[in-house]
Amino acid sequence: MQILIAEDEPRIAAFIEKGLRANGFATEIATTASDVLSRVMGSEFDLLILDLGLPEKDGLEVLEELRGQGCQIPIVILTARDDIQAKVAGLEGGADDYMTKPFRFEELLARVRLRLRTQSITAAQEDLILSVGDVVLDLRTRKATVGNKTIELPAREFTLAEMFFRHPGQVLSRQQLLDRVWGYDYDPGSNVVDVYIGYLRRKLGSKLFETVRGMGYRLKS
Protein backbone atom coordinates (compact mmCIF):
# COMPACT_ATOMS: atom_id res chain seq x y z
CA MET A 1 0.00 0.00 0.00
CA GLN A 2 1.29 3.44 -1.00
CA ILE A 3 0.58 6.39 1.31
CA LEU A 4 1.31 10.07 0.67
CA ILE A 5 2.10 12.13 3.78
CA ALA A 6 1.27 15.81 3.20
CA GLU A 7 3.17 17.52 6.02
CA ASP A 8 5.56 20.49 5.91
CA GLU A 9 7.00 19.96 9.41
CA PRO A 10 10.03 17.69 8.83
CA ARG A 11 10.03 16.20 12.32
CA ILE A 12 6.37 15.17 12.19
CA ALA A 13 6.64 13.90 8.60
CA ALA A 14 9.66 11.76 9.48
CA PHE A 15 7.92 10.38 12.56
CA ILE A 16 4.82 9.34 10.58
CA GLU A 17 6.90 7.92 7.73
CA LYS A 18 9.06 5.84 10.06
CA GLY A 19 6.01 4.35 11.79
CA LEU A 20 4.16 3.56 8.58
CA ARG A 21 7.18 1.95 6.96
CA ALA A 22 7.74 -0.17 10.07
CA ASN A 23 4.22 -1.47 9.54
CA GLY A 24 4.75 -2.43 5.92
CA PHE A 25 3.53 0.66 4.05
CA ALA A 26 5.37 2.43 1.25
CA THR A 27 5.41 6.19 1.78
CA GLU A 28 6.21 9.49 0.12
CA ILE A 29 6.24 12.98 1.63
CA ALA A 30 4.84 16.15 0.07
CA THR A 31 5.51 19.50 1.73
CA THR A 32 3.47 21.99 -0.32
CA ALA A 33 -0.08 22.16 -1.64
CA SER A 34 1.02 22.06 -5.29
CA ASP A 35 3.23 19.07 -4.57
CA VAL A 36 0.28 17.21 -3.03
CA LEU A 37 -2.01 17.97 -5.96
CA SER A 38 0.49 16.94 -8.63
CA ARG A 39 1.54 13.75 -6.84
CA VAL A 40 -1.94 12.51 -5.97
CA MET A 41 -3.36 13.09 -9.43
CA GLY A 42 -0.26 11.71 -11.14
CA SER A 43 0.36 8.54 -9.10
CA GLU A 44 -1.46 5.53 -7.68
CA PHE A 45 -1.63 6.32 -3.98
CA ASP A 46 -3.92 4.29 -1.75
CA LEU A 47 -4.37 6.95 0.96
CA LEU A 48 -3.46 10.55 1.76
CA ILE A 49 -2.63 11.91 5.22
CA LEU A 50 -3.31 15.64 4.85
CA ASP A 51 -2.14 18.49 7.07
CA LEU A 52 -4.33 21.60 6.72
CA GLY A 53 -1.51 24.05 7.35
CA LEU A 54 0.43 23.53 4.14
CA PRO A 55 2.38 26.30 2.37
CA GLU A 56 0.85 27.93 -0.74
CA LYS A 57 -2.74 26.91 -0.13
CA ASP A 58 -5.01 25.91 2.74
CA GLY A 59 -5.44 22.16 3.16
CA LEU A 60 -9.22 22.47 2.88
CA GLU A 61 -8.74 23.99 -0.57
CA VAL A 62 -6.46 21.09 -1.50
CA LEU A 63 -9.15 18.67 -0.32
CA GLU A 64 -11.79 20.48 -2.39
CA GLU A 65 -9.62 20.41 -5.51
CA LEU A 66 -8.83 16.71 -5.16
CA ARG A 67 -12.45 15.71 -4.71
CA GLY A 68 -13.49 18.11 -7.48
CA GLN A 69 -11.09 16.39 -9.87
CA GLY A 70 -12.58 12.99 -9.07
CA CYS A 71 -9.91 11.74 -6.67
CA GLN A 72 -11.55 8.97 -4.61
CA ILE A 73 -8.70 7.75 -2.39
CA PRO A 74 -9.26 7.85 1.38
CA ILE A 75 -8.06 11.11 2.95
CA VAL A 76 -7.23 11.36 6.65
CA ILE A 77 -6.79 14.96 7.87
CA LEU A 78 -4.09 15.34 10.53
CA THR A 79 -3.95 18.91 11.80
CA ALA A 80 -3.45 21.19 14.77
CA ARG A 81 -6.85 22.78 14.11
CA ASP A 82 -9.12 21.40 16.82
CA ASP A 83 -12.15 23.69 16.42
CA ILE A 84 -15.44 22.12 15.45
CA GLN A 85 -15.86 24.39 12.41
CA ALA A 86 -12.66 23.08 10.82
CA LYS A 87 -13.60 19.49 11.57
CA VAL A 88 -17.06 19.89 10.05
CA ALA A 89 -15.60 21.65 6.99
CA GLY A 90 -13.08 18.86 6.51
CA LEU A 91 -15.54 16.00 6.79
CA GLU A 92 -18.19 17.72 4.69
CA GLY A 93 -15.51 18.59 2.14
CA GLY A 94 -14.79 14.93 1.51
CA ALA A 95 -12.28 13.81 4.13
CA ASP A 96 -12.78 10.28 5.44
CA ASP A 97 -11.38 10.99 8.90
CA TYR A 98 -10.10 13.90 11.00
CA MET A 99 -7.39 13.75 13.70
CA THR A 100 -5.88 16.56 15.72
CA LYS A 101 -2.31 17.13 16.86
CA PRO A 102 -0.74 16.17 19.19
CA PHE A 103 -1.58 12.56 18.37
CA ARG A 104 -0.53 9.01 19.18
CA PHE A 105 0.86 7.08 16.23
CA GLU A 106 -1.02 3.92 17.26
CA GLU A 107 -4.33 5.73 16.79
CA LEU A 108 -3.29 7.16 13.42
CA LEU A 109 -2.21 3.69 12.28
CA ALA A 110 -5.55 2.20 13.36
CA ARG A 111 -7.47 4.86 11.44
CA VAL A 112 -5.32 4.41 8.34
CA ARG A 113 -5.89 0.65 8.39
CA LEU A 114 -9.64 1.15 8.88
CA ARG A 115 -9.91 3.51 5.90
CA LEU A 116 -7.90 1.20 3.67
CA ARG A 117 -10.00 -1.78 4.72
CA THR A 118 -13.24 0.11 4.09
CA GLN A 119 -11.95 1.20 0.67
CA SER A 120 -11.07 -2.40 -0.25
CA ILE A 121 -14.52 -3.67 0.78
CA THR A 122 -16.24 -0.93 -1.21
CA ALA A 123 -14.14 -1.68 -4.28
CA ALA A 124 -14.89 -5.39 -4.00
CA GLN A 125 -18.61 -4.69 -3.75
CA GLU A 126 -18.48 -2.40 -6.78
CA ASP A 127 -16.79 -5.16 -8.76
CA LEU A 128 -19.93 -7.27 -8.25
CA ILE A 129 -22.06 -4.80 -10.21
CA LEU A 130 -21.21 -4.30 -13.89
CA SER A 131 -23.12 -1.85 -16.05
CA VAL A 132 -23.16 -0.34 -19.51
CA GLY A 133 -25.87 2.21 -20.24
CA ASP A 134 -29.11 1.03 -18.67
CA VAL A 135 -28.04 -2.63 -18.65
CA VAL A 136 -26.75 -3.94 -15.32
CA LEU A 137 -25.29 -7.32 -14.39
CA ASP A 138 -25.44 -8.28 -10.72
CA LEU A 139 -22.80 -10.94 -10.14
CA ARG A 140 -24.19 -11.75 -6.70
CA THR A 141 -27.67 -12.73 -7.89
CA ARG A 142 -26.57 -13.68 -11.42
CA LYS A 143 -29.37 -11.55 -12.83
CA ALA A 144 -29.48 -8.80 -15.43
CA THR A 145 -31.67 -5.73 -15.56
CA VAL A 146 -32.51 -3.51 -18.50
CA GLY A 147 -33.92 -0.31 -17.11
CA ASN A 148 -36.33 -1.47 -14.44
CA LYS A 149 -36.93 -4.86 -16.03
CA THR A 150 -35.25 -7.99 -14.65
CA ILE A 151 -33.93 -10.38 -17.29
CA GLU A 152 -33.33 -14.03 -16.49
CA LEU A 153 -30.23 -15.36 -18.22
CA PRO A 154 -29.23 -19.04 -18.22
CA ALA A 155 -25.77 -19.71 -16.80
CA ARG A 156 -23.94 -19.79 -20.13
CA GLU A 157 -25.58 -16.60 -21.38
CA PHE A 158 -24.80 -14.79 -18.15
CA THR A 159 -21.14 -15.87 -18.26
CA LEU A 160 -20.88 -14.68 -21.86
CA ALA A 161 -22.47 -11.34 -20.96
CA GLU A 162 -20.11 -10.98 -17.98
CA MET A 163 -17.12 -11.50 -20.26
CA PHE A 164 -18.22 -8.56 -22.41
CA PHE A 165 -19.18 -6.32 -19.48
CA ARG A 166 -15.74 -6.79 -17.94
CA HIS A 167 -14.15 -5.61 -21.20
CA PRO A 168 -16.43 -2.87 -22.59
CA GLY A 169 -15.28 -1.46 -25.92
CA GLN A 170 -12.77 -4.28 -26.43
CA VAL A 171 -13.03 -6.63 -29.40
CA LEU A 172 -13.27 -10.24 -28.23
CA SER A 173 -12.58 -12.98 -30.75
CA ARG A 174 -14.74 -16.08 -31.11
CA GLN A 175 -11.82 -18.19 -29.92
CA GLN A 176 -11.39 -16.06 -26.79
CA LEU A 177 -15.07 -16.44 -26.00
CA LEU A 178 -15.01 -20.19 -26.62
CA ASP A 179 -11.98 -20.61 -24.34
CA ARG A 180 -13.31 -18.43 -21.50
CA VAL A 181 -17.04 -19.20 -21.59
CA TRP A 182 -17.23 -22.80 -22.77
CA GLY A 183 -13.97 -23.76 -21.14
CA TYR A 184 -12.79 -26.47 -23.48
CA ASP A 185 -11.66 -26.96 -27.06
CA TYR A 186 -14.64 -26.36 -29.26
CA ASP A 187 -14.92 -26.81 -33.00
CA PRO A 188 -13.58 -23.50 -34.41
CA GLY A 189 -16.12 -23.83 -37.20
CA SER A 190 -19.03 -23.93 -34.77
CA ASN A 191 -21.43 -21.00 -34.71
CA VAL A 192 -22.27 -21.43 -31.02
CA VAL A 193 -20.83 -17.99 -30.13
CA ASP A 194 -22.91 -16.31 -32.82
CA VAL A 195 -26.02 -18.12 -31.60
CA TYR A 196 -25.51 -17.00 -28.02
CA ILE A 197 -24.72 -13.43 -29.07
CA GLY A 198 -28.10 -13.52 -30.78
CA TYR A 199 -29.73 -14.58 -27.51
CA LEU A 200 -28.10 -11.67 -25.67
CA ARG A 201 -29.08 -9.18 -28.33
CA ARG A 202 -32.72 -10.20 -28.04
CA LYS A 203 -32.68 -10.00 -24.25
CA LEU A 204 -30.34 -7.09 -23.48
CA GLY A 205 -30.53 -4.93 -26.59
CA SER A 206 -30.06 -5.49 -30.30
CA LYS A 207 -27.50 -2.68 -30.67
CA LEU A 208 -25.47 -3.50 -27.57
CA PHE A 209 -23.21 -6.12 -29.16
CA GLU A 210 -21.40 -5.00 -32.28
CA THR A 211 -20.03 -7.42 -34.88
CA VAL A 212 -16.47 -6.55 -35.94
CA ARG A 213 -15.95 -8.34 -39.23
CA GLY A 214 -13.09 -10.82 -39.28
CA MET A 215 -12.30 -10.17 -35.60
CA GLY A 216 -15.19 -10.95 -33.29
CA TYR A 217 -17.63 -8.93 -31.18
CA ARG A 218 -17.51 -5.78 -29.10
CA LEU A 219 -19.75 -4.44 -26.35
CA LYS A 220 -20.56 -0.82 -27.11
CA SER A 221 -19.58 1.28 -24.09
C-alpha positions in Angstrom: 0.0 0.0 0.0 1.3 3.4 -1.0 0.6 6.4 1.3 1.3 10.1 0.7 2.1 12.1 3.8 1.3 15.8 3.2 3.2 17.5 6.0 5.6 20.5 5.9 7.0 20.0 9.4 10.0 17.7 8.8 10.0 16.2 12.3 6.4 15.2 12.2 6.6 13.9 8.6 9.7 11.8 9.5 7.9 10.4 12.6 4.8 9.3 10.6 6.9 7.9 7.7 9.1 5.8 10.1 6.0 4.4 11.8 4.2 3.6 8.6 7.2 1.9 7.0 7.7 -0.2 10.1 4.2 -1.5 9.5 4.8 -2.4 5.9 3.5 0.7 4.0 5.4 2.4 1.2 5.4 6.2 1.8 6.2 9.5 0.1 6.2 13.0 1.6 4.8 16.2 0.1 5.5 19.5 1.7 3.5 22.0 -0.3 -0.1 22.2 -1.6 1.0 22.1 -5.3 3.2 19.1 -4.6 0.3 17.2 -3.0 -2.0 18.0 -6.0 0.5 16.9 -8.6 1.5 13.8 -6.8 -1.9 12.5 -6.0 -3.4 13.1 -9.4 -0.3 11.7 -11.1 0.4 8.5 -9.1 -1.5 5.5 -7.7 -1.6 6.3 -4.0 -3.9 4.3 -1.8 -4.4 6.9 1.0 -3.5 10.5 1.8 -2.6 11.9 5.2 -3.3 15.6 4.9 -2.1 18.5 7.1 -4.3 21.6 6.7 -1.5 24.1 7.4 0.4 23.5 4.1 2.4 26.3 2.4 0.9 27.9 -0.7 -2.7 26.9 -0.1 -5.0 25.9 2.7 -5.4 22.2 3.2 -9.2 22.5 2.9 -8.7 24.0 -0.6 -6.5 21.1 -1.5 -9.1 18.7 -0.3 -11.8 20.5 -2.4 -9.6 20.4 -5.5 -8.8 16.7 -5.2 -12.4 15.7 -4.7 -13.5 18.1 -7.5 -11.1 16.4 -9.9 -12.6 13.0 -9.1 -9.9 11.7 -6.7 -11.5 9.0 -4.6 -8.7 7.8 -2.4 -9.3 7.9 1.4 -8.1 11.1 2.9 -7.2 11.4 6.6 -6.8 15.0 7.9 -4.1 15.3 10.5 -4.0 18.9 11.8 -3.5 21.2 14.8 -6.8 22.8 14.1 -9.1 21.4 16.8 -12.1 23.7 16.4 -15.4 22.1 15.5 -15.9 24.4 12.4 -12.7 23.1 10.8 -13.6 19.5 11.6 -17.1 19.9 10.0 -15.6 21.6 7.0 -13.1 18.9 6.5 -15.5 16.0 6.8 -18.2 17.7 4.7 -15.5 18.6 2.1 -14.8 14.9 1.5 -12.3 13.8 4.1 -12.8 10.3 5.4 -11.4 11.0 8.9 -10.1 13.9 11.0 -7.4 13.7 13.7 -5.9 16.6 15.7 -2.3 17.1 16.9 -0.7 16.2 19.2 -1.6 12.6 18.4 -0.5 9.0 19.2 0.9 7.1 16.2 -1.0 3.9 17.3 -4.3 5.7 16.8 -3.3 7.2 13.4 -2.2 3.7 12.3 -5.5 2.2 13.4 -7.5 4.9 11.4 -5.3 4.4 8.3 -5.9 0.7 8.4 -9.6 1.1 8.9 -9.9 3.5 5.9 -7.9 1.2 3.7 -10.0 -1.8 4.7 -13.2 0.1 4.1 -12.0 1.2 0.7 -11.1 -2.4 -0.2 -14.5 -3.7 0.8 -16.2 -0.9 -1.2 -14.1 -1.7 -4.3 -14.9 -5.4 -4.0 -18.6 -4.7 -3.8 -18.5 -2.4 -6.8 -16.8 -5.2 -8.8 -19.9 -7.3 -8.2 -22.1 -4.8 -10.2 -21.2 -4.3 -13.9 -23.1 -1.8 -16.0 -23.2 -0.3 -19.5 -25.9 2.2 -20.2 -29.1 1.0 -18.7 -28.0 -2.6 -18.7 -26.8 -3.9 -15.3 -25.3 -7.3 -14.4 -25.4 -8.3 -10.7 -22.8 -10.9 -10.1 -24.2 -11.8 -6.7 -27.7 -12.7 -7.9 -26.6 -13.7 -11.4 -29.4 -11.6 -12.8 -29.5 -8.8 -15.4 -31.7 -5.7 -15.6 -32.5 -3.5 -18.5 -33.9 -0.3 -17.1 -36.3 -1.5 -14.4 -36.9 -4.9 -16.0 -35.2 -8.0 -14.6 -33.9 -10.4 -17.3 -33.3 -14.0 -16.5 -30.2 -15.4 -18.2 -29.2 -19.0 -18.2 -25.8 -19.7 -16.8 -23.9 -19.8 -20.1 -25.6 -16.6 -21.4 -24.8 -14.8 -18.2 -21.1 -15.9 -18.3 -20.9 -14.7 -21.9 -22.5 -11.3 -21.0 -20.1 -11.0 -18.0 -17.1 -11.5 -20.3 -18.2 -8.6 -22.4 -19.2 -6.3 -19.5 -15.7 -6.8 -17.9 -14.1 -5.6 -21.2 -16.4 -2.9 -22.6 -15.3 -1.5 -25.9 -12.8 -4.3 -26.4 -13.0 -6.6 -29.4 -13.3 -10.2 -28.2 -12.6 -13.0 -30.7 -14.7 -16.1 -31.1 -11.8 -18.2 -29.9 -11.4 -16.1 -26.8 -15.1 -16.4 -26.0 -15.0 -20.2 -26.6 -12.0 -20.6 -24.3 -13.3 -18.4 -21.5 -17.0 -19.2 -21.6 -17.2 -22.8 -22.8 -14.0 -23.8 -21.1 -12.8 -26.5 -23.5 -11.7 -27.0 -27.1 -14.6 -26.4 -29.3 -14.9 -26.8 -33.0 -13.6 -23.5 -34.4 -16.1 -23.8 -37.2 -19.0 -23.9 -34.8 -21.4 -21.0 -34.7 -22.3 -21.4 -31.0 -20.8 -18.0 -30.1 -22.9 -16.3 -32.8 -26.0 -18.1 -31.6 -25.5 -17.0 -28.0 -24.7 -13.4 -29.1 -28.1 -13.5 -30.8 -29.7 -14.6 -27.5 -28.1 -11.7 -25.7 -29.1 -9.2 -28.3 -32.7 -10.2 -28.0 -32.7 -10.0 -24.2 -30.3 -7.1 -23.5 -30.5 -4.9 -26.6 -30.1 -5.5 -30.3 -27.5 -2.7 -30.7 -25.5 -3.5 -27.6 -23.2 -6.1 -29.2 -21.4 -5.0 -32.3 -20.0 -7.4 -34.9 -16.5 -6.6 -35.9 -15.9 -8.3 -39.2 -13.1 -10.8 -39.3 -12.3 -10.2 -35.6 -15.2 -10.9 -33.3 -17.6 -8.9 -31.2 -17.5 -5.8 -29.1 -19.7 -4.4 -26.4 -20.6 -0.8 -27.1 -19.6 1.3 -24.1 
